[in-house]
């Protein structure tokens, strides 16, 4: 390569190491707890605080909490808010009629590619709230602003950097939150899933949504940055276990939930990502990407896989040999709950639940069974066992 080439590589490595990562308001707390920190899409985030497996089981069997303040709250306000989101989102926000109602939707490009998946909350006719993913937040906001201009919509977009986000998940999560924040109990005890309530305590406002990314019950809470540390400490004092990104990923995969950049991205339609249920093609309403989705039938489908052979773990980008052609794993892991390797995979149409397929793992073809996600919800394994040997893999503590 030569001296000049070596210097160029050294400068590049130095630049990468010297880049300043974004931090959440709880960064110092994570470090004080001894968390293993990683660069997650430009954010300095905890991957685990010791044992990722223990954190996973804490959520399935009790209560765990996640700092998700890297995600972005965006408020959409103004007289034209509903009309604008009716056009901007693939799901139909006319389903939201009662204050606090929430809806999961994709944000699409004109060609039907997925810019992001998000949750939208209805607070008033002139006030909706979006929660978008960290890695796509800036692009999402720029796209939404472009659509505002395109539609000449009477709305304002307000990214809420003054708010932090905590997720409290698990069968004991609601009871633990009520212990840590007693004022929340009355407002949220009867709160149905995919609904939110706003409560105040000594001048601090808490936006509490009964949503989550783990397949367990619980809440996602938006709270002012100045108050998030006290809420974290109160939850920890009542036995809620801090959990990192590693457990969050195994939990969401067991729950059959998509991860942006894996199951979906700008090159893939929601109809090819197991998200057809989030796209309203039946009503006459027009929305961004609708014409492209109608014109381009899906060429692939998303399925679940459970590894039947021993000798490996399913991982993203492994090739899948099916009776209908070649597919690819989008996300894979060893399931701490099932004690088997599981995956989501994009495969050709025609592959059916129960089919036997083969996955290329380290130059070997290992048998896997096609299943319908989710694998685990509310602590229960939903995938029926097959007559095959149990995998004895090294699950480890790394994601």
N, C-alpha and C positions, 0 to 999 in steps of 0.2 A: 504493500500500500504506500510505503514511503513516509518520510517524516511529516510532510505536509498533511497527508491523509490521516496519520495518527493524531496530529494536533487538532484536526477538524473533528474527529471522533471524540477526543478528550473534551473539547469545548462543548460539544453537543451533550455529552454526559453530565458535564458540570452544569449546563443550563437547565437540564431536566431536574437535577438534584436541587438546584437553587430556586426552582419555581415555588412561589408561595402558595400553599394550598388554602382553600377556603376552610373555615372552621365554624362549627356550630357554637351556640352560647354555652354548651356543656362540655366543650373540649377539655378544659382543665379538670373537670370532674372525672371524665373517662381516664385521663392520664393518672390521676390520683388513685384510681381503682386498679391501676396496673393493666389497663386494656392493651391488647395488641392492636396498634393503629395501622391503617393502610390508606393508600391513595385510592379513593373511590370516585372516579369521574371528576377529579380535581378537588375533592373534599377529603379532609383528614378525619377518618371515621373509624370507630372501633369494630374490629371483626369478631373479637371475643374477649372475655375477661378472665379466661382460664380454660375451661372445658366447653367447647361449642356444643358437645353432645348434652352436657348437663343443662345448658341454657335451652336447648331444644326441648328436652323433657320437662323442664320447668314450665314452659308455655303449654305443652300438651296436658300436663297434669296439675298445674297450679296457676301461677301468674308470672309473667315476665314483662319487662318494659324495654322499649326501643327509642333511642333518640333518632327521630326522622326529620329533624329541623333542616336538613339539606334539601328537603322538598319545599315547594314554593306555594304559598297561598296567593291567589290572585282574585281580587274582588271586581265584579262586573256590575256597575251601577248605572242608573239612568232610565228614562222612560222607555227606551227601546231595548232594554236588556233581554227580555224574553224573545222578542223577534230576532235579535242578533244571534243568540245562542241556538235558536231553532234552526238557523241557517248554518252556523259554524260547527255544530256537533252532529255526529252520525246518529246518536240515539236521540229520541224525541223528548225534549224537556217539557212538552205538554203533559207528560206523565206526572210532573211535579206540580201539585195543586195545593198542598198543605205546607205551611211554614215549617222548615226543618227537613222536608223530604230530600233524599239524595238519589243520585243516578250515576251509574258507571257508563262512560262513553269513550269512544275514540275521537281524536282530533285528526282529521284526514287532510291530505293534499288534494289538489284537484284531480290527480290521476288515481286516487284511491289508496295511495300509500299511507301508512300510519305514522304521523308525526309524534303522537303520544297517546297514552291512555290516561284518563283522569277521572276524578269524581267531581260532580257539580251539585251544589246545595242550593235550594230555593229558600230564601229568607223573606223577601218581599217581591212584589212585581217589579220594583226598580232596584233589586239587590239580589244578586246571585254570587256564590262563592265557588271558585275552582281550586282544587288542589292538584298540582301537576308534578311530574317527576323532576328530580334535580338535574340530571344530565341534559334534559330537553327544555328546561324552563325558559332560558333566554330565547331559544328558537320559537317556542310556543308563544311567548309574549309578542315577539316580532311578527309572527304569522297572524295572531289575533288582531294586532294593530293594523296590519295590511288589510284584513277582512273588514275591519271597522271603516277604513277608508274606501274600500271597494263598495260597501253597502251604504256609505254615508250614514252610518248608524248613530243614533243619539245615545251613546254609551261612553263611559269612562272605564279604563282598565287601571287598577291600582295593585301592583305587586306589594305584598305586605311583609317587608323585611323586618318589621317590628314584632312579628309573631314567630314563636318557636312551636315545634310539633313533637308530641310524645304519643307513642302507641302503647297501650296497656292491654295485653292479650292473655287469654287463658280462661279456663272454667271458673277460676276464682277472681278474675280481673275486675268485674263490676263491684263485687263486695269489697275488694281491696281499695278501689278508688273511693268508695263511699266512706271507708274508714279514714283514708288520707285526706279526703275533701268532703266532709259531711254535708256541706251545702248542696252537693251534686245529687244526693240520694233521691230527694223528692222529685226533682226535675227529670231524672233519667231512669228511675226504677221501672216505669212502664214504657220506656222508649223502645219502639220496635227497631229491628235491624234496618240499616240504611235510612236512619233518621238522625237528626242532630237537635241539640238544645243548647241554649246559652244561659249560663248561670253567673252570678256575681258574688264575690266574697271579699269583703273589706276593700272595695274599690277595684278589684281585679276581675276582669271578665274572662270566663272560660268557655270556649266553643267546643262542645263535647259531642262527638259523632259515634254512633254505634256501628262502626265499620272496622275493617282490618285486613291484613295481608297474610294471615297465618292459618286460616281455616278454623280458628277458634273464636269464641265470643270475646267481646271487649270493646274498648273505646280508642278512638284517635282524638287527641285533644290539642287544639290551638290555644296558646296562652302567650301573653306578652313576654318578650325576652327577659325582662327584669324579674319575672315571677317563676320562670321554668325551673331554676335551681331549687327553689323551695318545694315545688311540687315533686320533683325527682327525689329529694331527700325524704319527703313525707311518705311517698310510695315505698321507698327502700326501707324505711323504719317499720312499715307494716308487712314486710316480707316479700315485696315484689322484686324479682331477681333481674338485675341489669343483663341485657342480651345484646349481642352484636349482629353484624351483617351476616356472619356465617350461619347462625341459627335461623335468621330471618329467611335466608335462601332455602335451607332444607325444609323449613315449615311451609313456605309458599309453594315449593315444588310438590310436596306431599298433598297440598290443598289444590293442586292443578291450576295454579294461578300464573299468568304470563309475566315475563320480565322483559321490559323494553330493551331492544338490542339483541334479544335472543329469539323469543317467539314472534316478535313483530318489529318492524322498522319501516323506514320510508319506502323500501322496495317490496314490501309484502302487504297484501290487502288484509283487512280484518276477517274476511271470509276464508282466508287461508291460515288464520291464526287461532281458530277456535272461538272467535269473537262475533260470529254471525248474530248471536242473541243480543248484542249491543248495537246493532245497526238496524234502523227502521226503514225498510224498503217498501212497506205496505201502504203507508199513508201517502197522500199526494204531495206532502211537504217536500220541497227541494232542499238539499243540503250540499255542502262542499264534498265532492268526491262521489256523489250518488250516480251521476251519469256514467262515470268510469266503472263503478262496481256493477252496474246493470249490463254494461257492454262487455265486461271481461269476467266470464264465469271462473270460479276458482280452479286452479290447475293442481293444487295440492290440498291436503287436509292435515289437521293436527290431531295426534293420537297420543295415548299413554303407552309406555312399555314397562314391563317388569322382567328383569333378567332371570332366566331359568337356569342357566349354566353357571358354575363357579369359575373363578379365575380372572375376574376383572370387575371394573365398575363402569357404568355407563356415564359418558361425558359428552359435552357439547361437541358438535362437528364430526362425531363418528358416523360412518356410513351405515345405512340400514338396508339390507337386502330383503325385499318383500316379493310376494307373488305377482304384484302389479308393477314392479320396477324398483328403482333405487330411491331411498329417502335419506334424511339426515337428522340426527339428534340435535335439538335446539337447546335443551338443558338436561343435565343428568346428574345424579348424586347417589350416595348410599343413604337409604331412608333409615334414620334412627328408630322410627316407630315400627316399621315393618320388618326391619333387619334384612332388607333386600335392596338391590340396586334398582332404581326407577328412573324414568326419563319421560320427557315430552319430545315428540319427533314429528317432523313434517314429511309426509309420505304421499305417494300418488293416490288419487281417488280409487276406490274399489277395495282398499285394505279394510278389513272388518274386525270388529272386536272378537277376540278369541283366536285370530290368526297367529300362526307361528312365523316369526321372522328371524333373521340373523343379523347381528351387529358386529362390525369389524372393530375388535378391541385388541390393540397391540399385535396386529397381523394374524389374529385368530378370529374365527367366526363363532360367536357365542349365541345360543338360542335365547330369544325373548318372546314374550306373549303380549299381544296387543290388548289393551284395556281402555276403558272409558274413564278419564279423570272426572272427579278427584280421586286420589288414592286414599287420603285420610281427611276426615272432617269431624270436628267436635270430639276429638279423641278416639274416634272409631275408624278402623280400617274398613274401607268400602269395597276394595277389590277382592273378589272371591279367590281363595287359594287354588292353585293348580297342582296337579300331581307331578311335582318336580322337586329336586333337591333344594334345600335352603342354602343360600349363599353364605359362606363364611368369609367375609372380606374384612380388611382392616379399615374400619370406619374413620379412625383418626380424629383429630380435633381441628383440622384445617378445612377451609371451604373448597 
